Amino acid sequence: FYGGEAKGDVVSVRISDLTAGMLRPTVMDIKMGTRTFLEREVKSSALRTDLALKLHALDESLVSSEELEQGITKLKYQQTRERLSSSAEFGWRIDGLFAPFGDLETDPKRMRDDAQLEEALRFFAKDDTAIISKFVNMLTELRRAFSQSAWLERREVVGSSLLFVYDDATDDTHADVKMIDFAKTMLLPDGRRLSHRAPWSVGNREDGFLFGLDNLIAVWERVLSRSSAEDAARQGHSDGHKDRYAHAHAHADADAHAHSRTHTGAETRTA
């Protein structure tokens, strides 16, 4: 973000393109928090059949026949949507992923299983230890900064994302992580402060941003550990192959040398 400029009722902002100059940009949007809707959006207790129909279209088991007829509240609709993804349990979900080398078999927005999420991150980073290490380091630094941030304490952060990018075309991947989407980031009234880790209940304004960041870092660290172990195993196999080749080559040289000495001795006796 490079600032803004107001002209009358129009405000323009200057932001950077994180994929500028990349030949094969690889991008993942991770929506942060256990709650991705504002409290004011779910204050109404009115029953709405349109929302019941939307959930029914996603999965018929999500609503009862009575709810289809009478409707559901906006709160139930939003919370059910969160539980369909990994947001409610883990505080983050993959909201979008673009990779020039292929697609995930499962819609990432519907992933709720820890193992599924780990495999999705491995797919995105192509098990590249260097890329994964950069992401882990950046996320760890972000958590350190936010844990000391008075700015974050005083704000409700809803619907914000972490954008992961790298260039799949070069060895220097330019891997980067940036926080984006601040449309629902609100300054809290009366000097209130949030932990961003406590569970949400109506009125407490907790969003689960740091709870999600903790869980996201933990998964990336498992991905890194697994990738590093596989790299070490491949290196060990390669070294073992080289050792066996060197041993076989030395053995062949010794046999050839012994054969040469035997042949020379035979010629001497014959003479």
C-alpha positions, 0 to 999 in steps of 0.5 A: 500500500502506497497511500491514497488520494481523495478528489471530492467523493472519490478516494483512490489508493495506490497498491503494488502488484505482487506478481509484477514481473513474474513469468509463472505466478503461483498464487494462494489466497488464505482467508483468516479468522474463525469469523468472516462476517461482521456482527452487525450483519447477523443482528437480525433475527428474521427468518429468511427462506432464501438463505435456507434455500442457499444452504439446501443447494450446498448440501440438503442435510444442512437444513430441515424441511421445517427450516426450508418452509419457515427460513433461517436467520442470517447468523445460522447461515453464516455460521454454517458456511464457516463450518463447511470450510476449515474456518470455524475449526482452524481459523483459516481456509484456502479461499482461492488457489492458482497454480500454472502446473495444475489444479487441486482435485477438491474444492479448497473452500470445502476442505475441513480435514487437517490432512487435506489442508496439509496436502493442499499446501504441499501441492501449492509449494510443490514440496520445495523446501526453499519456498516453504522455509520462506513462507514459514519465516515470513509468517513467524515474523508476522505473528511476532509483530502482531503479538506486539501490535497495539494497532491489532489489539484495537481493531476487529479484523474480519475477512482479511486474507494472507496472499501467498505468491511465488514465480514457478519459472525461476530458481529465484522464486520471489516467494512472498506473503502479504496481508490484504483485504481490510474492508471489514477491519474496524477500530473498536470503540471505547478503547476495547482490546481483542486477543484475536485468539479467544472464541467468538460470541455475539458482542465480544467482537473476537475474530480468531485472526491470531488463532488462525495464524497459529494453526496455519504456521503449525501446518506449514511447519509440518509441511516443511518438516516432511519436505525436509525429511524427504529431501534428506532421504533422497539425498541419502539414496543418491549418496548411497548409489554413488558409494555403490558405484564407486565401490563397484568401479574400484572392484572392477579396477582391482580385478582388471589389475589382478588380471593384468598381473596374471597375464604378464606372469604367464607371458614371462613363464612362457618366455 
